[in-house]
Amino acid sequence: METAYRFLSKIVEPNDLHRLTDKELRELADEVRRAILEHVSKTGGHLSSNLGTVELTVAMYASYNLPPDKVVWDTGHQAYPHKILTGRLDRFPTLRKHQGMSGFLRREEHPLDSFGAGHAGTAISAALGFAAARDRAGTSERIIAVTGDAAIASGMSWEALNHAGALGTDITVVLNDNRMSIAPNVGALTNYLARLRSRPELQSLAKRAKEVVERMPDPITKVAAGFRHGITHYLAPEDTGTIFEEIGWEYIGPVDGHDLPTLLDVFRNVRELKGPVFVHALTVKGKGYDVAEEDARTWHGVVPFNLDTPSLAKSTGPVTYTQAYGEAILSCAEKDDRVVAITAAMPDGTGLTKFAKQFPDRYYDTGIAEPHAVTFAAGLAAGGQKPFCTIYSTFLQRAFDQVIHDVCLQKLPVRFFLDRAGLVGDDGPTHHGTFDLSYLSLMPGITILAPRDTTELREMTYWASDFDEGPCVVRYPRGASDDRLPESRTPIAIGKAEVIREGSDVAIVAIGSMVGPAYEAAGLLHKQGIEATVINARFAKPIDSSTILAAVQHCGHLVTVEENVRQGGFGQAVRDVLHDAGLGGVNHQLLALPDSFVEHGPQSVLRTECGVDAESIVAAALGSLGRTIQVAESAQS
Ligand SMILES: Cc1ncc(C[n+]2csc(CCOP(=O)(O)OP(=O)(O)O)c2C)c(N)n1
C-alpha cells in the first residue's frame, strides 16, 4: 500500500521547497526516495540512477529559484526526483506507459523540463546555450547542468566545458559521480575522477570555508568573491589545480552527494558565484535500496518487481536478436583472431558481455563516445583488424560524419551491428532506431543488411565477418524473433533477396523485422483468395532489383514494408528501381514509419499505430487490388 507523503503531498513546484526547514527537507528527500521505489517497482523504469540523485535534486531545488533558474539534466534517466518535485507525482502510475509520462525529460511535458534529452552528453552544451541567451537578454537567472561521470566523458561534454571555460559566463555544472555508467564506468577520465574523489571531502572543508567567510567584514557580498578568489583554493588541499580549474572552471568538491546539510550549504554558496563553477558530487547509484546499491548494473533499468522480496524476473522467452548476435560474434572471434568488438558504453545492451569476458584484449569499450568509436573502428580496419562496431541504431546518429568520412570514403571494412533498429518501445522517440536505413543508404559503397529473424542474424554475422570489400551494416530490432516464418532458407549472397512465398496477385517486399508480418499478411490474404509473393529483401543496399522487378512484373501490384521512416528509406529505393525500369506506373503501396516522432509505448501497439503490422499490410494489398474495406475487415476477423 502506498503510504501518505507528509511533505511531498504539499509540493507542487520546486519553489515550494523554500518553505521547508532543512530538517523537513531531509524528510522530504526520504519521501522522494520512497516514492521512486513504490512507483518504479510497479511500473518498471530506471531505478538506480534515480535513487542516487534524490539529495542532489532536493538540495538544488531548495537553494535555487525554479523558475526562473534552470536545471538541465543530462540524458534524463536520473531525473525522476525532478519529475516528482515539479508536481508530477500523480503521473507516475503512467510512467513509460503508452500515452503516459515519458521516462525522460521533454519540453512539451512540463515547463521546467527546460531541455529534453535521452542521448547522453548534451546537458552542458544546452545549459551554456541558455546562459548565453540569458546574457544576451540581460537577465540574471542561474543555469545549472547536471551530468554523470559517464556522460561527462563524451566528446560533447568536453567541447562544452572548453567553450564555457573561455566564455567565462555564469554557469554551474554538477557532476553526479557514482562511478557507474550502465556498466562500470571506463576510461582514463574515470581514473582521474577517482583521484579527485580521494581528496578530503568538502564536508569538513566547507566548515573551514564558512569560518573564513564569516570573518569577512561583509559576508554576504564577500561570499562570491571569497569563493572565487581564495576559498576554493583554500578548500583545495593540493597545490595543483584540477583539470577543470586549468580550463577556466572553479572546482568545488568533492562533496558527499547524499549529505543534505552540506549540499544545501554548497548550493546556497555556489548560487552566488560568478563564472563557470564545477561542483563534484559523490553519489551512490541505487542509494537507499540495498540490492540496487550492491548491483546497480542489474538495477539500472528494471521491470516491475516486489519491493519486499527484491529480485528481477529473468526473461525466459525466445532468444533475442541481441543474444543471437552476442553468440554469433563469439564464433567469428574463435575462428579469426582479427575479429575485435567495440561498444560505446553498452556492453550488456549490445550482447557483448560474454565477448568481453572471453576476449578481453580484443574488446574495446569507448565509453559514451560513438563518434570516436566509429573512427577508432576505422583505424582498426585500416590497421588490418576486423572491427565489429556494435551500437544502437539511435546512437549511431551521433557519428553520421564519421561513418561517411572515416569509413565509407576510405572503403574500410568496418562491420556495423545496429541493435534496437526500428521502434524500441517504452524509451520512446529519443531511442527509436527509425532513421538508419535513410541516413546510411545515402552513403556510397556501404552494404546494408537486415535479418528476418535471429537465425538469419547469425548467418549475416558470419557473412559480414568474411566480407572485406568495404563497410557493411546489419540492423536488427529490439526483442525476440518472429516465429511465423518458414524454416527453409537460402544462403546469404550480396545483394540477393530471398523469395519466401510465391503468388501471382500481389508482391509484398519486406525488410528485416517486417518480413514476419508480411508473411502473416500473405496467409490472411490467402484466406481471401488472394495469393501474394513475399520477398525477404535482406539487403537495403545493394537492393535486389531483378528479384523485385520480376515479382512486380508477375503480380502487377506491390507493397513494400519497413520499420524505418519513409523518407530515404527502403520503399523509396524500390520506387526508384521501378521508375528506372519504366514501371513507375505500377501500384506501389509504401508502408513505412511516418514523418513524425513516434511516442513511447509497447512495440506492437506502436507498429499497429504506424501501420506496419500484418493487418496494415493486408489492407494495403487489398487497397492496391481495388478490394476495399469490407474485404479488409473480413480478413481481420
Ligand atoms: C549517446 C548515448 N549513448 C549511450 C546511451 C545509453 N546510456 C544511457 S544512461 C548511460 C549511462 C550514463 O551514466 P552516467 O552519465 O554516469 O549517469 P548515471 O546513470 O550513472 O547517473 C548510458 C551509456 C545514451 N543514452 N546516449
PDBQT file of the ligand as one rigid body, heavy atoms in Angstrom, charges set to zero:
ROOT
HETATM    1  C1  LIG A 701      24.742   8.919 -26.821  1.00  0.00    +0.000 C 
HETATM    2  C2  LIG A 701      24.299   7.876 -25.838  1.00  0.00    +0.000 A 
HETATM    3  N1  LIG A 701      24.974   6.713 -25.753  1.00  0.00    +0.000 NA
HETATM    4  C3  LIG A 701      24.564   5.769 -24.877  1.00  0.00    +0.000 A 
HETATM    5  C4  LIG A 701      23.491   5.971 -24.075  1.00  0.00    +0.000 A 
HETATM    6  C5  LIG A 701      22.991   4.883 -23.153  1.00  0.00    +0.000 C 
HETATM    7  N2  LIG A 701      23.093   5.278 -21.751  1.00  0.00    +0.000 N 
HETATM    8  C6  LIG A 701      22.047   5.753 -21.052  1.00  0.00    +0.000 A 
HETATM    9  S1  LIG A 701      22.414   6.127 -19.486  1.00  0.00    +0.000 SA
HETATM   10  C7  LIG A 701      24.005   5.641 -19.704  1.00  0.00    +0.000 A 
HETATM   11  C8  LIG A 701      24.969   5.712 -18.560  1.00  0.00    +0.000 C 
HETATM   12  C9  LIG A 701      25.048   7.083 -18.036  1.00  0.00    +0.000 C 
HETATM   13  O1  LIG A 701      25.951   7.075 -16.967  1.00  0.00    +0.000 OA
HETATM   14  P1  LIG A 701      26.229   8.415 -16.189  1.00  0.00    +0.000 P 
HETATM   15  O2  LIG A 701      26.331   9.544 -17.132  1.00  0.00    +0.000 OA
HETATM   16  O3  LIG A 701      27.377   8.180 -15.293  1.00  0.00    +0.000 OA
HETATM   17  O4  LIG A 701      24.898   8.618 -15.367  1.00  0.00    +0.000 OA
HETATM   18  P2  LIG A 701      24.313   7.687 -14.196  1.00  0.00    +0.000 P 
HETATM   19  O5  LIG A 701      23.322   6.759 -14.822  1.00  0.00    +0.000 OA
HETATM   20  O6  LIG A 701      25.443   6.939 -13.604  1.00  0.00    +0.000 OA
HETATM   21  O7  LIG A 701      23.670   8.620 -13.278  1.00  0.00    +0.000 OA
HETATM   22  C10 LIG A 701      24.232   5.185 -20.991  1.00  0.00    +0.000 A 
HETATM   23  C11 LIG A 701      25.507   4.646 -21.508  1.00  0.00    +0.000 C 
HETATM   24  C12 LIG A 701      22.804   7.196 -24.214  1.00  0.00    +0.000 A 
HETATM   25  N3  LIG A 701      21.695   7.461 -23.502  1.00  0.00    +0.000 N 
HETATM   26  N4  LIG A 701      23.234   8.123 -25.085  1.00  0.00    +0.000 NA
ENDROOT
TORSDOF 0
